[in-house]
Amino acid sequence: MEGKCIVEGYVKPDSIRIIKFSSGTLTSKYVEFEVVFECSICCPVEGMQINCYAKNITQAGIRGFTSLDEKKSPVIIYVSRDHHSSNSYFNSVNEKDFIRVRVIGQRFELNDKQVSIIGELMPKSASAGAEHHAKKKIIITRRVAPPL
């Protein structure tokens, strides 16, 4: 479950803490357990602002991650050049620059390794002294039925 997307969003690695679990129920060829656990979830919403690093800059736009190591980033952020045709700041961004993006939309499917975000580049002044990470904990109850 860790390091990939579930229904609620991306689950941060090493953040799951089991709160309680049932003794299990035998159903046909499975044993079902009800597990209550707590974990850190990343599920960006429209309007949220995220700090990230510009990883690639192409004719299509900017691709960014919240970490310089893209495998550690829970999100992959796309900033389209079409939304910023007259923006001089957009044209001055270089690879590895720290930028701030406002979420326009997000998308992920079960088991994705990252949440994909379409964003709008915020003015440079919005990037100065901004919080780098927002944390959200969620408690989830699941039925787990592994095969015998």
FENVENFEN-V110140 format. One record per backbone hydrogen bond with DSSP energy under -0.5 kcal/mol. NH is the residue of the N-H (numbers start at 1). CO is the residue of the C=O. Records with the same first field share a line. If there is no record, write none. Layout:
NH = CO / CO
This chain:
3 = 11
4 = 1
5 = 112
6 = 9
9 = 6
10 = 42
11 = 4
12 = 10 / 40
15 = 12
17 = 38
19 = 36
20 = 36
22 = 34
25 = 32
27 = 25 / 30
30 = 27
31 = 146
32 = 25 / 30
33 = 144
35 = 33 / 142
36 = 20
37 = 35 / 140
38 = 17
39 = 138
41 = 136
42 = 10
43 = 41
47 = 103
48 = 45
50 = 101
52 = 99
53 = 65
54 = 97
55 = 53 / 63
56 = 63
58 = 61
62 = 79
63 = 56
64 = 77
65 = 53
66 = 75
70 = 68
72 = 69
73 = 70
76 = 115
77 = 64
78 = 117
79 = 62
80 = 78 / 119
81 = 60
83 = 80
84 = 81
85 = 82
87 = 84
88 = 86
91 = 87
92 = 88 / 89
93 = 89 / 90
96 = 54
97 = 94
99 = 52 / 97
101 = 50
102 = 120
103 = 48
104 = 118
105 = 118
107 = 116
111 = 5
112 = 109
115 = 74
116 = 107
117 = 76
118 = 105
119 = 78 / 117
120 = 102
122 = 100
126 = 123
127 = 123 / 124
128 = 124 / 125
130 = 127
138 = 39
140 = 37 / 138
142 = 35 / 140
144 = 33 / 142
145 = 143
148 = 29
